[in-house]
C-alpha cells in the first residue's frame, strides 16, 4: 500500500530505496535514518544532505496521520537515537527542526 512516506522517500531519496519492490514504509524510514547517520560522519556537504533528509521527514511528520507519526518516531528517530553519543547529541539536535526536537528527546528517553 502506497502512502505519503513511501511516495515521498522514493521521490526525494531514490538512493535510499532498497532494490526490493515491496519495501515497506518502515524499511524506507530505516534506510533514510541509516543514510542520515552516514552523512553525520561526513564532510560539510554530507551534513547538508542529512539536514535535507531530516527536513523532509519532519514535513511528513507534521502533516502525517497518527500512524505515519508513530512510524517516523519508531523507525526513523529511534534508529538515529541508537547512533547517539553524548558527544554527538548537540550536533544531532541542531540538525533537527525546532518542532521535532522534543519528539526526538522523547524518543531518546523512552529507548
PyMOL commands that place a pseudoatom at each C-alpha (Angstrom):
pseudoatom trace, name=CA, resn=UNK, resi=1, chain=A, elem=C, hetatm=0, pos=[0.000, 0.000, 0.000]
pseudoatom trace, name=CA, resn=UNK, resi=2, chain=A, elem=C, hetatm=0, pos=[1.453, 3.348, -1.043]
pseudoatom trace, name=CA, resn=UNK, resi=3, chain=A, elem=C, hetatm=0, pos=[1.244, 6.264, 1.312]
pseudoatom trace, name=CA, resn=UNK, resi=4, chain=A, elem=C, hetatm=0, pos=[2.908, 9.652, 1.731]
pseudoatom trace, name=CA, resn=UNK, resi=5, chain=A, elem=C, hetatm=0, pos=[6.002, 8.206, 3.365]
pseudoatom trace, name=CA, resn=UNK, resi=6, chain=A, elem=C, hetatm=0, pos=[6.660, 5.636, 0.634]
pseudoatom trace, name=CA, resn=UNK, resi=7, chain=A, elem=C, hetatm=0, pos=[5.912, 8.066, -2.185]
pseudoatom trace, name=CA, resn=UNK, resi=8, chain=A, elem=C, hetatm=0, pos=[7.996, 10.903, -0.707]
pseudoatom trace, name=CA, resn=UNK, resi=9, chain=A, elem=C, hetatm=0, pos=[11.038, 8.791, 0.093]
pseudoatom trace, name=CA, resn=UNK, resi=10, chain=A, elem=C, hetatm=0, pos=[11.017, 7.191, -3.343]
pseudoatom trace, name=CA, resn=UNK, resi=11, chain=A, elem=C, hetatm=0, pos=[10.789, 10.643, -4.926]
pseudoatom trace, name=CA, resn=UNK, resi=12, chain=A, elem=C, hetatm=0, pos=[13.289, 12.548, -2.746]
pseudoatom trace, name=CA, resn=UNK, resi=13, chain=A, elem=C, hetatm=0, pos=[15.728, 9.780, -1.844]
pseudoatom trace, name=CA, resn=UNK, resi=14, chain=A, elem=C, hetatm=0, pos=[15.685, 7.094, -4.535]
pseudoatom trace, name=CA, resn=UNK, resi=15, chain=A, elem=C, hetatm=0, pos=[19.215, 6.068, -3.493]
pseudoatom trace, name=CA, resn=UNK, resi=16, chain=A, elem=C, hetatm=0, pos=[17.777, 5.034, -0.096]
pseudoatom trace, name=CA, resn=UNK, resi=17, chain=A, elem=C, hetatm=0, pos=[15.232, 2.689, -1.634]
pseudoatom trace, name=CA, resn=UNK, resi=18, chain=A, elem=C, hetatm=0, pos=[16.256, -0.984, -1.456]
pseudoatom trace, name=CA, resn=UNK, resi=19, chain=A, elem=C, hetatm=0, pos=[16.132, -2.968, -4.667]
pseudoatom trace, name=CA, resn=UNK, resi=20, chain=A, elem=C, hetatm=0, pos=[13.120, -4.905, -3.386]
pseudoatom trace, name=CA, resn=UNK, resi=21, chain=A, elem=C, hetatm=0, pos=[9.982, -3.557, -4.996]
pseudoatom trace, name=CA, resn=UNK, resi=22, chain=A, elem=C, hetatm=0, pos=[7.789, -4.188, -1.967]
pseudoatom trace, name=CA, resn=UNK, resi=23, chain=A, elem=C, hetatm=0, pos=[9.757, -2.101, 0.559]
pseudoatom trace, name=CA, resn=UNK, resi=24, chain=A, elem=C, hetatm=0, pos=[7.509, -1.034, 3.410]
pseudoatom trace, name=CA, resn=UNK, resi=25, chain=A, elem=C, hetatm=0, pos=[7.373, 2.437, 4.890]
pseudoatom trace, name=CA, resn=UNK, resi=26, chain=A, elem=C, hetatm=0, pos=[9.202, 1.049, 7.919]
pseudoatom trace, name=CA, resn=UNK, resi=27, chain=A, elem=C, hetatm=0, pos=[12.081, -0.267, 5.808]
pseudoatom trace, name=CA, resn=UNK, resi=28, chain=A, elem=C, hetatm=0, pos=[12.301, 3.008, 3.908]
pseudoatom trace, name=CA, resn=UNK, resi=29, chain=A, elem=C, hetatm=0, pos=[12.373, 5.085, 7.102]
pseudoatom trace, name=CA, resn=UNK, resi=30, chain=A, elem=C, hetatm=0, pos=[15.159, 2.873, 8.451]
pseudoatom trace, name=CA, resn=UNK, resi=31, chain=A, elem=C, hetatm=0, pos=[17.108, 3.284, 5.199]
pseudoatom trace, name=CA, resn=UNK, resi=32, chain=A, elem=C, hetatm=0, pos=[16.791, 7.081, 5.338]
pseudoatom trace, name=CA, resn=UNK, resi=33, chain=A, elem=C, hetatm=0, pos=[17.866, 7.017, 9.004]
pseudoatom trace, name=CA, resn=UNK, resi=34, chain=A, elem=C, hetatm=0, pos=[20.935, 4.961, 8.055]
pseudoatom trace, name=CA, resn=UNK, resi=35, chain=A, elem=C, hetatm=0, pos=[21.644, 7.466, 5.273]
pseudoatom trace, name=CA, resn=UNK, resi=36, chain=A, elem=C, hetatm=0, pos=[21.462, 10.347, 7.780]
pseudoatom trace, name=CA, resn=UNK, resi=37, chain=A, elem=C, hetatm=0, pos=[23.727, 8.535, 10.238]
pseudoatom trace, name=CA, resn=UNK, resi=38, chain=A, elem=C, hetatm=0, pos=[26.289, 8.012, 7.469]
pseudoatom trace, name=CA, resn=UNK, resi=39, chain=A, elem=C, hetatm=0, pos=[26.043, 11.681, 6.486]
pseudoatom trace, name=CA, resn=UNK, resi=40, chain=A, elem=C, hetatm=0, pos=[26.558, 12.845, 10.091]
pseudoatom trace, name=CA, resn=UNK, resi=41, chain=A, elem=C, hetatm=0, pos=[30.080, 11.453, 9.997]
pseudoatom trace, name=CA, resn=UNK, resi=42, chain=A, elem=C, hetatm=0, pos=[30.982, 13.013, 6.657]
pseudoatom trace, name=CA, resn=UNK, resi=43, chain=A, elem=C, hetatm=0, pos=[32.053, 16.375, 5.333]
pseudoatom trace, name=CA, resn=UNK, resi=44, chain=A, elem=C, hetatm=0, pos=[30.057, 19.605, 5.420]
pseudoatom trace, name=CA, resn=UNK, resi=45, chain=A, elem=C, hetatm=0, pos=[28.253, 18.766, 2.163]
pseudoatom trace, name=CA, resn=UNK, resi=46, chain=A, elem=C, hetatm=0, pos=[27.180, 15.452, 3.713]
pseudoatom trace, name=CA, resn=UNK, resi=47, chain=A, elem=C, hetatm=0, pos=[25.784, 17.340, 6.698]
pseudoatom trace, name=CA, resn=UNK, resi=48, chain=A, elem=C, hetatm=0, pos=[23.637, 19.342, 4.299]
pseudoatom trace, name=CA, resn=UNK, resi=49, chain=A, elem=C, hetatm=0, pos=[22.312, 16.099, 2.811]
pseudoatom trace, name=CA, resn=UNK, resi=50, chain=A, elem=C, hetatm=0, pos=[21.391, 14.866, 6.286]
pseudoatom trace, name=CA, resn=UNK, resi=51, chain=A, elem=C, hetatm=0, pos=[19.662, 18.164, 7.064]
pseudoatom trace, name=CA, resn=UNK, resi=52, chain=A, elem=C, hetatm=0, pos=[17.664, 17.904, 3.849]
pseudoatom trace, name=CA, resn=UNK, resi=53, chain=A, elem=C, hetatm=0, pos=[16.565, 14.359, 4.665]
pseudoatom trace, name=CA, resn=UNK, resi=54, chain=A, elem=C, hetatm=0, pos=[15.572, 15.323, 8.202]
pseudoatom trace, name=CA, resn=UNK, resi=55, chain=A, elem=C, hetatm=0, pos=[13.666, 18.320, 6.879]
pseudoatom trace, name=CA, resn=UNK, resi=56, chain=A, elem=C, hetatm=0, pos=[11.639, 16.116, 4.514]
pseudoatom trace, name=CA, resn=UNK, resi=57, chain=A, elem=C, hetatm=0, pos=[10.937, 13.621, 7.309]
pseudoatom trace, name=CA, resn=UNK, resi=58, chain=A, elem=C, hetatm=0, pos=[9.817, 16.450, 9.611]
pseudoatom trace, name=CA, resn=UNK, resi=59, chain=A, elem=C, hetatm=0, pos=[7.387, 17.719, 6.972]
pseudoatom trace, name=CA, resn=UNK, resi=60, chain=A, elem=C, hetatm=0, pos=[5.984, 14.201, 6.673]
pseudoatom trace, name=CA, resn=UNK, resi=61, chain=A, elem=C, hetatm=0, pos=[5.755, 14.011, 10.459]
pseudoatom trace, name=CA, resn=UNK, resi=62, chain=A, elem=C, hetatm=0, pos=[3.829, 17.239, 10.945]
pseudoatom trace, name=CA, resn=UNK, resi=63, chain=A, elem=C, hetatm=0, pos=[1.498, 16.681, 8.013]
pseudoatom trace, name=CA, resn=UNK, resi=64, chain=A, elem=C, hetatm=0, pos=[1.031, 12.980, 8.629]
pseudoatom trace, name=CA, resn=UNK, resi=65, chain=A, elem=C, hetatm=0, pos=[-1.578, 10.853, 10.279]
pseudoatom trace, name=CA, resn=UNK, resi=66, chain=A, elem=C, hetatm=0, pos=[-1.089, 9.305, 13.708]
pseudoatom trace, name=CA, resn=UNK, resi=67, chain=A, elem=C, hetatm=0, pos=[0.088, 6.103, 12.005]
pseudoatom trace, name=CA, resn=UNK, resi=68, chain=A, elem=C, hetatm=0, pos=[2.698, 7.999, 9.965]
pseudoatom trace, name=CA, resn=UNK, resi=69, chain=A, elem=C, hetatm=0, pos=[3.893, 9.939, 13.008]
pseudoatom trace, name=CA, resn=UNK, resi=70, chain=A, elem=C, hetatm=0, pos=[4.300, 6.752, 15.000]
pseudoatom trace, name=CA, resn=UNK, resi=71, chain=A, elem=C, hetatm=0, pos=[6.185, 5.122, 12.126]
pseudoatom trace, name=CA, resn=UNK, resi=72, chain=A, elem=C, hetatm=0, pos=[8.581, 8.086, 11.937]
pseudoatom trace, name=CA, resn=UNK, resi=73, chain=A, elem=C, hetatm=0, pos=[9.124, 8.049, 15.706]
pseudoatom trace, name=CA, resn=UNK, resi=74, chain=A, elem=C, hetatm=0, pos=[9.581, 4.273, 15.911]
pseudoatom trace, name=CA, resn=UNK, resi=75, chain=A, elem=C, hetatm=0, pos=[11.660, 3.682, 12.796]
pseudoatom trace, name=CA, resn=UNK, resi=76, chain=A, elem=C, hetatm=0, pos=[13.438, 6.909, 11.855]
pseudoatom trace, name=CA, resn=UNK, resi=77, chain=A, elem=C, hetatm=0, pos=[14.028, 8.781, 15.112]
pseudoatom trace, name=CA, resn=UNK, resi=78, chain=A, elem=C, hetatm=0, pos=[14.563, 5.619, 17.125]
pseudoatom trace, name=CA, resn=UNK, resi=79, chain=A, elem=C, hetatm=0, pos=[17.173, 4.369, 14.637]
pseudoatom trace, name=CA, resn=UNK, resi=80, chain=A, elem=C, hetatm=0, pos=[19.041, 7.677, 14.773]
pseudoatom trace, name=CA, resn=UNK, resi=81, chain=A, elem=C, hetatm=0, pos=[18.890, 7.693, 18.579]
pseudoatom trace, name=CA, resn=UNK, resi=82, chain=A, elem=C, hetatm=0, pos=[20.758, 4.371, 18.700]
pseudoatom trace, name=CA, resn=UNK, resi=83, chain=A, elem=C, hetatm=0, pos=[23.711, 6.048, 16.995]
pseudoatom trace, name=CA, resn=UNK, resi=84, chain=A, elem=C, hetatm=0, pos=[23.685, 8.797, 19.604]
pseudoatom trace, name=CA, resn=UNK, resi=85, chain=A, elem=C, hetatm=0, pos=[26.553, 9.500, 21.961]
pseudoatom trace, name=CA, resn=UNK, resi=86, chain=A, elem=C, hetatm=0, pos=[26.982, 12.308, 24.485]
pseudoatom trace, name=CA, resn=UNK, resi=87, chain=A, elem=C, hetatm=0, pos=[29.442, 13.975, 22.110]
pseudoatom trace, name=CA, resn=UNK, resi=88, chain=A, elem=C, hetatm=0, pos=[27.089, 13.883, 19.111]
pseudoatom trace, name=CA, resn=UNK, resi=89, chain=A, elem=C, hetatm=0, pos=[23.809, 14.776, 20.820]
pseudoatom trace, name=CA, resn=UNK, resi=90, chain=A, elem=C, hetatm=0, pos=[24.223, 18.551, 20.471]
pseudoatom trace, name=CA, resn=UNK, resi=91, chain=A, elem=C, hetatm=0, pos=[25.123, 18.293, 16.780]
pseudoatom trace, name=CA, resn=UNK, resi=92, chain=A, elem=C, hetatm=0, pos=[22.206, 15.985, 16.007]
pseudoatom trace, name=CA, resn=UNK, resi=93, chain=A, elem=C, hetatm=0, pos=[19.761, 18.181, 17.906]
pseudoatom trace, name=CA, resn=UNK, resi=94, chain=A, elem=C, hetatm=0, pos=[20.953, 21.130, 15.817]
pseudoatom trace, name=CA, resn=UNK, resi=95, chain=A, elem=C, hetatm=0, pos=[20.137, 19.170, 12.635]
pseudoatom trace, name=CA, resn=UNK, resi=96, chain=A, elem=C, hetatm=0, pos=[16.506, 18.791, 13.701]
pseudoatom trace, name=CA, resn=UNK, resi=97, chain=A, elem=C, hetatm=0, pos=[13.867, 21.454, 13.127]
pseudoatom trace, name=CA, resn=UNK, resi=98, chain=A, elem=C, hetatm=0, pos=[12.809, 23.082, 16.404]
pseudoatom trace, name=CA, resn=UNK, resi=99, chain=A, elem=C, hetatm=0, pos=[9.396, 21.416, 16.253]
pseudoatom trace, name=CA, resn=UNK, resi=100, chain=A, elem=C, hetatm=0, pos=[10.897, 17.924, 16.016]
pseudoatom trace, name=CA, resn=UNK, resi=101, chain=A, elem=C, hetatm=0, pos=[13.445, 18.322, 18.832]
pseudoatom trace, name=CA, resn=UNK, resi=102, chain=A, elem=C, hetatm=0, pos=[11.055, 17.492, 21.715]
pseudoatom trace, name=CA, resn=UNK, resi=103, chain=A, elem=C, hetatm=0, pos=[9.845, 14.413, 19.836]
pseudoatom trace, name=CA, resn=UNK, resi=104, chain=A, elem=C, hetatm=0, pos=[13.443, 13.276, 19.359]
pseudoatom trace, name=CA, resn=UNK, resi=105, chain=A, elem=C, hetatm=0, pos=[14.281, 13.832, 23.028]
pseudoatom trace, name=CA, resn=UNK, resi=106, chain=A, elem=C, hetatm=0, pos=[11.177, 11.846, 23.998]
pseudoatom trace, name=CA, resn=UNK, resi=107, chain=A, elem=C, hetatm=0, pos=[12.347, 9.026, 21.720]
pseudoatom trace, name=CA, resn=UNK, resi=108, chain=A, elem=C, hetatm=0, pos=[15.784, 9.021, 23.342]
pseudoatom trace, name=CA, resn=UNK, resi=109, chain=A, elem=C, hetatm=0, pos=[14.311, 8.943, 26.836]
pseudoatom trace, name=CA, resn=UNK, resi=110, chain=A, elem=C, hetatm=0, pos=[11.891, 6.141, 26.000]
pseudoatom trace, name=CA, resn=UNK, resi=111, chain=A, elem=C, hetatm=0, pos=[14.540, 3.949, 24.430]
for i in range(1, 111): cmd.bond("trace and resi %d" % i, "trace and resi %d" % (i + 1))
show_as sticks, trace
zoom trace
